[in-house]
Amino acid sequence: MRVGVIPDRCEGNLVCLGIAPEVFDVDDDDYVVILQEEVPADQEDLVEQAIAECPRAALIRKD
């Protein structure tokens, strides 16, 4: 599984960071940064949850 972000949609709510901090981080402007575009198998459920709970639908599954 691969994950990406649509930068124009991200508001820096950081919901994803709270759910999957091994995959997501924030930059100096508090916008999401993908640490691992290729999601490790043990993080897939968390990333799916982050995608579903993103308030602005800024996270996307890329595969």
Chimera marker file (.cmm) of the C-alpha trace (Angstrom):
<marker_set name="trace">
<marker id="1" x="0.000" y="0.000" z="0.000" r="1" g="1" b="0" radius="0.5"/>
<marker id="2" x="1.147" y="3.525" z="-0.791" r="1" g="1" b="0" radius="0.5"/>
<marker id="3" x="-0.157" y="6.769" z="0.674" r="1" g="1" b="0" radius="0.5"/>
<marker id="4" x="-0.028" y="10.354" z="-0.500" r="1" g="1" b="0" radius="0.5"/>
<marker id="5" x="-1.304" y="13.789" z="0.414" r="1" g="1" b="0" radius="0.5"/>
<marker id="6" x="-3.143" y="16.409" z="-1.604" r="1" g="1" b="0" radius="0.5"/>
<marker id="7" x="-1.358" y="19.543" z="-0.323" r="1" g="1" b="0" radius="0.5"/>
<marker id="8" x="-4.129" y="21.973" z="-1.299" r="1" g="1" b="0" radius="0.5"/>
<marker id="9" x="-6.572" y="20.139" z="0.953" r="1" g="1" b="0" radius="0.5"/>
<marker id="10" x="-4.356" y="19.790" z="4.025" r="1" g="1" b="0" radius="0.5"/>
<marker id="11" x="-5.206" y="22.219" z="6.821" r="1" g="1" b="0" radius="0.5"/>
<marker id="12" x="-2.695" y="20.847" z="9.309" r="1" g="1" b="0" radius="0.5"/>
<marker id="13" x="-5.311" y="19.303" z="11.597" r="1" g="1" b="0" radius="0.5"/>
<marker id="14" x="-2.752" y="16.563" z="12.378" r="1" g="1" b="0" radius="0.5"/>
<marker id="15" x="-5.337" y="13.833" z="12.876" r="1" g="1" b="0" radius="0.5"/>
<marker id="16" x="-3.115" y="11.533" z="10.798" r="1" g="1" b="0" radius="0.5"/>
<marker id="17" x="-0.087" y="12.220" z="12.990" r="1" g="1" b="0" radius="0.5"/>
<marker id="18" x="-2.060" y="11.220" z="16.068" r="1" g="1" b="0" radius="0.5"/>
<marker id="19" x="-3.116" y="7.953" z="14.434" r="1" g="1" b="0" radius="0.5"/>
<marker id="20" x="0.053" y="6.867" z="12.586" r="1" g="1" b="0" radius="0.5"/>
<marker id="21" x="3.119" y="8.835" z="13.750" r="1" g="1" b="0" radius="0.5"/>
<marker id="22" x="5.494" y="6.339" z="12.121" r="1" g="1" b="0" radius="0.5"/>
<marker id="23" x="4.100" y="7.244" z="8.686" r="1" g="1" b="0" radius="0.5"/>
<marker id="24" x="3.127" y="10.915" z="9.051" r="1" g="1" b="0" radius="0.5"/>
<marker id="25" x="4.918" y="13.989" z="10.363" r="1" g="1" b="0" radius="0.5"/>
<marker id="26" x="4.499" y="17.748" z="9.966" r="1" g="1" b="0" radius="0.5"/>
<marker id="27" x="6.668" y="20.371" z="8.340" r="1" g="1" b="0" radius="0.5"/>
<marker id="28" x="7.567" y="23.785" z="9.752" r="1" g="1" b="0" radius="0.5"/>
<marker id="29" x="4.211" y="25.147" z="8.587" r="1" g="1" b="0" radius="0.5"/>
<marker id="30" x="2.271" y="22.349" z="10.352" r="1" g="1" b="0" radius="0.5"/>
<marker id="31" x="1.279" y="20.540" z="7.159" r="1" g="1" b="0" radius="0.5"/>
<marker id="32" x="1.498" y="16.785" z="6.797" r="1" g="1" b="0" radius="0.5"/>
<marker id="33" x="4.628" y="15.135" z="5.453" r="1" g="1" b="0" radius="0.5"/>
<marker id="34" x="4.641" y="11.492" z="4.412" r="1" g="1" b="0" radius="0.5"/>
<marker id="35" x="7.586" y="9.741" z="6.078" r="1" g="1" b="0" radius="0.5"/>
<marker id="36" x="6.982" y="6.372" z="4.434" r="1" g="1" b="0" radius="0.5"/>
<marker id="37" x="5.153" y="6.565" z="1.124" r="1" g="1" b="0" radius="0.5"/>
<marker id="38" x="5.330" y="2.763" z="0.939" r="1" g="1" b="0" radius="0.5"/>
<marker id="39" x="3.400" y="1.851" z="4.085" r="1" g="1" b="0" radius="0.5"/>
<marker id="40" x="4.787" y="-1.042" z="6.158" r="1" g="1" b="0" radius="0.5"/>
<marker id="41" x="2.339" y="-3.921" z="6.494" r="1" g="1" b="0" radius="0.5"/>
<marker id="42" x="2.001" y="-3.424" z="10.239" r="1" g="1" b="0" radius="0.5"/>
<marker id="43" x="0.927" y="0.212" z="9.693" r="1" g="1" b="0" radius="0.5"/>
<marker id="44" x="-1.659" y="-0.334" z="6.952" r="1" g="1" b="0" radius="0.5"/>
<marker id="45" x="-4.697" y="-0.455" z="9.244" r="1" g="1" b="0" radius="0.5"/>
<marker id="46" x="-3.598" y="2.749" z="10.980" r="1" g="1" b="0" radius="0.5"/>
<marker id="47" x="-3.022" y="4.521" z="7.669" r="1" g="1" b="0" radius="0.5"/>
<marker id="48" x="-6.440" y="3.406" z="6.413" r="1" g="1" b="0" radius="0.5"/>
<marker id="49" x="-7.915" y="4.868" z="9.605" r="1" g="1" b="0" radius="0.5"/>
<marker id="50" x="-5.992" y="8.128" z="9.084" r="1" g="1" b="0" radius="0.5"/>
<marker id="51" x="-7.264" y="8.362" z="5.495" r="1" g="1" b="0" radius="0.5"/>
<marker id="52" x="-10.842" y="7.791" z="6.657" r="1" g="1" b="0" radius="0.5"/>
<marker id="53" x="-10.626" y="10.297" z="9.518" r="1" g="1" b="0" radius="0.5"/>
<marker id="54" x="-8.833" y="13.136" z="7.711" r="1" g="1" b="0" radius="0.5"/>
<marker id="55" x="-11.207" y="16.097" z="8.094" r="1" g="1" b="0" radius="0.5"/>
<marker id="56" x="-10.308" y="17.516" z="4.668" r="1" g="1" b="0" radius="0.5"/>
<marker id="57" x="-9.884" y="14.213" z="2.765" r="1" g="1" b="0" radius="0.5"/>
<marker id="58" x="-6.287" y="15.254" z="2.060" r="1" g="1" b="0" radius="0.5"/>
<marker id="59" x="-4.844" y="11.744" z="2.346" r="1" g="1" b="0" radius="0.5"/>
<marker id="60" x="-5.130" y="9.318" z="-0.518" r="1" g="1" b="0" radius="0.5"/>
<marker id="61" x="-4.322" y="5.710" z="-1.165" r="1" g="1" b="0" radius="0.5"/>
<marker id="62" x="-1.999" y="5.604" z="-4.187" r="1" g="1" b="0" radius="0.5"/>
<marker id="63" x="-2.186" y="1.992" z="-5.351" r="1" g="1" b="0" radius="0.5"/>
<link id1="1" id2="2" r="1" g="1" b="0" radius="0.2"/>
<link id1="2" id2="3" r="1" g="1" b="0" radius="0.2"/>
<link id1="3" id2="4" r="1" g="1" b="0" radius="0.2"/>
<link id1="4" id2="5" r="1" g="1" b="0" radius="0.2"/>
<link id1="5" id2="6" r="1" g="1" b="0" radius="0.2"/>
<link id1="6" id2="7" r="1" g="1" b="0" radius="0.2"/>
<link id1="7" id2="8" r="1" g="1" b="0" radius="0.2"/>
<link id1="8" id2="9" r="1" g="1" b="0" radius="0.2"/>
<link id1="9" id2="10" r="1" g="1" b="0" radius="0.2"/>
<link id1="10" id2="11" r="1" g="1" b="0" radius="0.2"/>
<link id1="11" id2="12" r="1" g="1" b="0" radius="0.2"/>
<link id1="12" id2="13" r="1" g="1" b="0" radius="0.2"/>
<link id1="13" id2="14" r="1" g="1" b="0" radius="0.2"/>
<link id1="14" id2="15" r="1" g="1" b="0" radius="0.2"/>
<link id1="15" id2="16" r="1" g="1" b="0" radius="0.2"/>
<link id1="16" id2="17" r="1" g="1" b="0" radius="0.2"/>
<link id1="17" id2="18" r="1" g="1" b="0" radius="0.2"/>
<link id1="18" id2="19" r="1" g="1" b="0" radius="0.2"/>
<link id1="19" id2="20" r="1" g="1" b="0" radius="0.2"/>
<link id1="20" id2="21" r="1" g="1" b="0" radius="0.2"/>
<link id1="21" id2="22" r="1" g="1" b="0" radius="0.2"/>
<link id1="22" id2="23" r="1" g="1" b="0" radius="0.2"/>
<link id1="23" id2="24" r="1" g="1" b="0" radius="0.2"/>
<link id1="24" id2="25" r="1" g="1" b="0" radius="0.2"/>
<link id1="25" id2="26" r="1" g="1" b="0" radius="0.2"/>
<link id1="26" id2="27" r="1" g="1" b="0" radius="0.2"/>
<link id1="27" id2="28" r="1" g="1" b="0" radius="0.2"/>
<link id1="28" id2="29" r="1" g="1" b="0" radius="0.2"/>
<link id1="29" id2="30" r="1" g="1" b="0" radius="0.2"/>
<link id1="30" id2="31" r="1" g="1" b="0" radius="0.2"/>
<link id1="31" id2="32" r="1" g="1" b="0" radius="0.2"/>
<link id1="32" id2="33" r="1" g="1" b="0" radius="0.2"/>
<link id1="33" id2="34" r="1" g="1" b="0" radius="0.2"/>
<link id1="34" id2="35" r="1" g="1" b="0" radius="0.2"/>
<link id1="35" id2="36" r="1" g="1" b="0" radius="0.2"/>
<link id1="36" id2="37" r="1" g="1" b="0" radius="0.2"/>
<link id1="37" id2="38" r="1" g="1" b="0" radius="0.2"/>
<link id1="38" id2="39" r="1" g="1" b="0" radius="0.2"/>
<link id1="39" id2="40" r="1" g="1" b="0" radius="0.2"/>
<link id1="40" id2="41" r="1" g="1" b="0" radius="0.2"/>
<link id1="41" id2="42" r="1" g="1" b="0" radius="0.2"/>
<link id1="42" id2="43" r="1" g="1" b="0" radius="0.2"/>
<link id1="43" id2="44" r="1" g="1" b="0" radius="0.2"/>
<link id1="44" id2="45" r="1" g="1" b="0" radius="0.2"/>
<link id1="45" id2="46" r="1" g="1" b="0" radius="0.2"/>
<link id1="46" id2="47" r="1" g="1" b="0" radius="0.2"/>
<link id1="47" id2="48" r="1" g="1" b="0" radius="0.2"/>
<link id1="48" id2="49" r="1" g="1" b="0" radius="0.2"/>
<link id1="49" id2="50" r="1" g="1" b="0" radius="0.2"/>
<link id1="50" id2="51" r="1" g="1" b="0" radius="0.2"/>
<link id1="51" id2="52" r="1" g="1" b="0" radius="0.2"/>
<link id1="52" id2="53" r="1" g="1" b="0" radius="0.2"/>
<link id1="53" id2="54" r="1" g="1" b="0" radius="0.2"/>
<link id1="54" id2="55" r="1" g="1" b="0" radius="0.2"/>
<link id1="55" id2="56" r="1" g="1" b="0" radius="0.2"/>
<link id1="56" id2="57" r="1" g="1" b="0" radius="0.2"/>
<link id1="57" id2="58" r="1" g="1" b="0" radius="0.2"/>
<link id1="58" id2="59" r="1" g="1" b="0" radius="0.2"/>
<link id1="59" id2="60" r="1" g="1" b="0" radius="0.2"/>
<link id1="60" id2="61" r="1" g="1" b="0" radius="0.2"/>
<link id1="61" id2="62" r="1" g="1" b="0" radius="0.2"/>
<link id1="62" id2="63" r="1" g="1" b="0" radius="0.2"/>
</marker_set>
